[in-house]
């Protein structure tokens, strides 16, 4: 297992405060990913043209190479739990769920 594609701020935070459905990464948390979404490769993955090239783009272009599955936490796409939650869109992933009785592992194709 390896950890990659994980953005943190200089002071060690991976999200902003006050996470909620309208701010899944907390207040200002999405700014952590501005560098990535500005690259040519990230824009192309979303069907957009243009974007920056260079070392950041090289990193993003290689970000999914050799990945068999992704492990995600229950808050990866916001504080949305229980029935009605939509799939995260990852091709193959394991989602860590559960709180009270300890973590469990849910696999989804």
N, C-alpha and C positions, 0 to 999 in steps of 0.2 A: 504494500500500500504506500502511496505517496500523496502528499498534500501539495496541490498547486492550484492556480487560478483563484487564489485567495488574496484579496486586497485588504490591507490594513492602513490606517493613518499613521503618521509619524509617532503619535503618542500611544499606538497599540490598539486602537478601536477598529472593529470591522463593521460597525453600524453607528448611526446617530441615536440620540435619546428619543424617547416617546414613540416607539414603534406602534403602528396601527395599520389598518387596511389601506388607508389612503397614503400612508408613508411606510411601505413594507421594510425599508432599510432605516427607519427612524428619520428624524428631522435632519436634513442635509446629508444623510447617508449615501444617497445616490451619487453625490459628488466624488466619492471614492473611486467610482468607475468611469469618470469622464475621460480619463486618459485612454482607456480601452475602447470605448464607444466612438472615439474620434479616429480610430485607425481604419485603414482601407479594408482589412480583413474582417473586422467586426461589423462594419457597415455592409459588406458583401454578404455576410451570413444573415443579415436582416433584409436583403434585397435592395440595398441602397448603393448608390455610386459615390465615388470620391473617398476622401479620407486621407489621413496622414500615413506616410511610409516611414521606414526607419526601424530602429531597434524595438520600439513598442509594437509596431505592426508585425515584425518577425516573430516576436513572442506570442502574439495573439494567433498568428497563422499556424503555429505549432501547438497550440493549447489543447487540442483534442487528439493529437497523434498518440496512438498506443493506449488509449483509454478503453477499457472493457465495460466499466460501469462507474457510476458516480455515487458517492455516499453523501446524502444531504441531511441536514438537521430539520427539525419540524418547523423552524421559523425561517427557512431559507427564502421563501417567497411571501413572507408576511405572517401576521398572527391569525391565520385562517385555519381553523381546525374543524374536524368532524364532518358530518354529511354536507354535501354541496361543494366541497372543496374540489377544484379542478386539478387535473394533472399538471405537473410542472413542465411538461414538454421535453424532458430529457429522454433520449432513446432508451437507455437502460440505467436504472438507478435503484439504490437502496435508500429507504427513508427511515431515519431513526424517529420512533414515535413513543409515546407513553411518558408518564411523569410519576404518578403516585407509586406504582409497584415497581418502578425502575424502568430503564429503557428496554424496548423490544425492537425488533427489526422487522420491517415490512418491506417485502420485495414487490416491485411493480415492473412489468415489462416495458 
